[in-house]
Amino acid sequence: MNIIKSAIILTVISLSWIFVACGEDADCPDCGKLTEGYLFKKVTQNDFAQFSGISGIEVDACMRYKVTSGTDISEGTISIVDDCCCE
């Protein structure tokens, strides 16, 4: 009986470890949180139209940006990056 309990505990611990490890991204340690004041998102059609002057912008690209007040994106802080955190 102790062997079965040990096997169950070991399985639960192993699965927990796998899910936690897979949820973390080494390049995005604070995934889903404000990182140095920046947020990440995929460029939408509306973003593309509004920020068409940004170098490299295209629909579905990843942009890094800061929010000025409320939900307004500060155009001067936008940059296109290779990977979006928390895609």
PyMOL commands that set and color helices and strands:
alter all, ss='L'
color gray80, all
select helices_A, chain A and resi 2-23+45-50+75-77
alter helices_A, ss='H'
color red, helices_A
select strands_A, chain A and resi 39-42+62-65+79-81
alter strands_A, ss='S'
color yellow, strands_A
deselect
rebuild
show_as cartoon
